[in-house]
Amino acid sequence: MKAARVLVGTAGVALMGVGGYLLADVRDPIGVLVWLGGAVLLHDLVVAPAVLLAGLVLVRRRARGPVRGALLVAGALTAVALPVLLRPGRTANPSVLPLDYPRNWLIALAAVAAGTALWAAGRQVVHGRRRPDRSDRPDRSDRPDRPGR
């Protein structure tokens, strides 16, 4: 697990370096920084609280982690796709946005949902149908070697 974390962290730092390099060629760096700041605010003030609340209210305890993760990924995908989603229609130059971005966004969200469902099902199979909760444990006060609390 530690090797995977180091590998993912190294890849993340490398991608940050690529982003910094590409940011150096931008003609309007203030506009990009404002957009990035807006994305951070959108995530911290809207997406993250909504995800945590939805996970708390809608999902059982053991499935909360994968569902919250999927909702965060879906929120990040939506934040990245917002410029294209908010400006539907034809552009003056058809090569600028050559793909069907709303459809591809929905496909990406469906892939996240399917991956989350498979992950949760796999966890259920690996960990068994039901793990005993604290309420299912026998009362320790009737054991002679341990006094009750």
C-alpha positions in Angstrom: 0.0 0.0 0.0 2.8 2.4 0.8 4.5 1.9 -2.6 1.2 2.7 -4.3 0.8 5.9 -2.3 4.3 7.0 -3.2 3.7 6.2 -6.8 0.4 8.1 -6.9 1.9 11.0 -5.0 4.9 11.2 -7.4 2.5 11.1 -10.4 0.5 13.9 -8.8 3.5 16.1 -8.2 4.7 15.5 -11.8 1.2 16.5 -13.1 1.4 19.6 -11.0 4.7 20.4 -12.6 3.2 20.0 -16.1 0.3 22.3 -15.1 2.7 24.9 -13.8 4.7 24.7 -17.0 1.5 25.1 -19.1 0.4 28.0 -16.9 3.6 29.9 -17.8 2.4 30.0 -21.4 -1.1 31.4 -20.6 -1.8 34.9 -21.9 -4.1 35.8 -19.1 -2.8 34.2 -15.9 -5.0 36.3 -13.7 -8.1 34.9 -15.4 -6.8 31.4 -14.9 -6.0 32.0 -11.2 -9.5 33.5 -10.7 -11.1 30.4 -12.3 -9.0 28.1 -10.2 -9.9 30.1 -7.0 -13.5 29.8 -8.0 -13.1 26.1 -8.4 -11.6 25.8 -5.0 -14.5 27.8 -3.5 -17.1 25.8 -5.4 -15.6 22.6 -4.0 -15.1 23.7 -0.4 -18.4 25.6 0.0 -20.8 23.6 -2.1 -19.5 20.2 -3.3 -17.8 18.9 -0.1 -20.6 19.8 2.3 -23.3 18.5 0.0 -21.4 15.2 -0.4 -20.9 14.8 3.3 -24.5 15.5 4.0 -25.8 13.2 1.3 -23.5 10.4 2.6 -24.7 10.9 6.2 -28.4 11.0 5.3 -28.8 8.6 2.4 -26.2 5.9 2.8 -25.7 3.1 5.3 -22.6 3.2 7.4 -20.4 0.7 5.6 -21.1 2.1 2.1 -20.6 5.8 3.1 -16.9 5.9 2.1 -17.3 4.7 -1.5 -20.4 6.7 -2.1 -18.8 9.9 -0.7 -15.8 9.3 -2.9 -17.9 8.8 -5.9 -19.9 11.9 -5.2 -16.6 13.9 -4.8 -15.4 12.6 -8.1 -18.7 13.4 -9.7 -18.6 16.9 -8.3 -15.0 17.4 -9.6 -16.1 16.1 -13.1 -19.0 18.5 -13.0 -16.8 21.5 -12.0 -14.4 20.8 -14.8 -17.3 20.4 -17.3 -19.2 23.5 -16.2 -17.8 25.9 -18.8 -18.9 23.6 -21.6 -22.1 22.6 -19.9 -23.2 26.2 -19.3 -22.5 27.2 -22.9 -24.3 24.7 -25.0 -24.7 25.2 -28.7 -22.5 25.7 -31.7 -19.2 27.7 -31.5 -17.9 29.9 -34.3 -15.0 27.5 -34.8 -16.2 23.9 -34.8 -12.7 22.6 -34.0 -12.7 24.3 -30.6 -15.3 21.9 -29.0 -15.4 19.0 -31.5 -17.0 16.5 -29.1 -20.4 16.1 -27.5 -19.3 17.2 -24.0 -22.6 16.9 -22.2 -23.0 13.3 -23.4 -19.4 12.5 -22.5 -19.9 14.0 -19.0 -22.9 11.8 -18.5 -20.9 8.8 -19.6 -18.2 9.7 -17.1 -20.7 10.0 -14.3 -22.2 6.7 -15.3 -18.8 5.1 -15.2 -18.1 6.6 -11.7 -21.5 5.2 -10.5 -20.8 1.8 -12.0 -17.3 1.6 -10.6 -18.7 2.6 -7.1 -21.4 0.0 -7.3 -18.8 -2.7 -8.2 -16.5 -1.5 -5.5 -19.2 -1.6 -2.9 -20.4 -5.1 -4.1 -16.8 -6.3 -3.9 -16.4 -5.0 -0.4 -19.6 -6.8 0.5 -18.4 -10.1 -0.9 -14.9 -9.8 0.8 -16.2 -8.7 4.2 -19.3 -10.9 4.2 -22.9 -10.0 4.3 -22.9 -8.7 7.8 -20.3 -7.9 10.4 -21.4 -7.9 14.0 -21.9 -4.5 15.5 -21.3 -3.7 19.1 -24.9 -4.3 19.9 -24.5 -7.9 18.6 -21.7 -8.7 21.0 -22.5 -10.8 24.0 -22.8 -9.0 27.3 -19.4 -9.2 29.0 -20.9 -8.9 32.5 -21.9 -12.6 32.6 -18.3 -13.8 31.9 -16.6 -14.9 35.2 -13.1 -13.8 34.1 -14.2 -10.2 33.3 -16.4 -8.1 35.5 -19.1 -5.9 34.0 -18.5 -2.3 33.4 
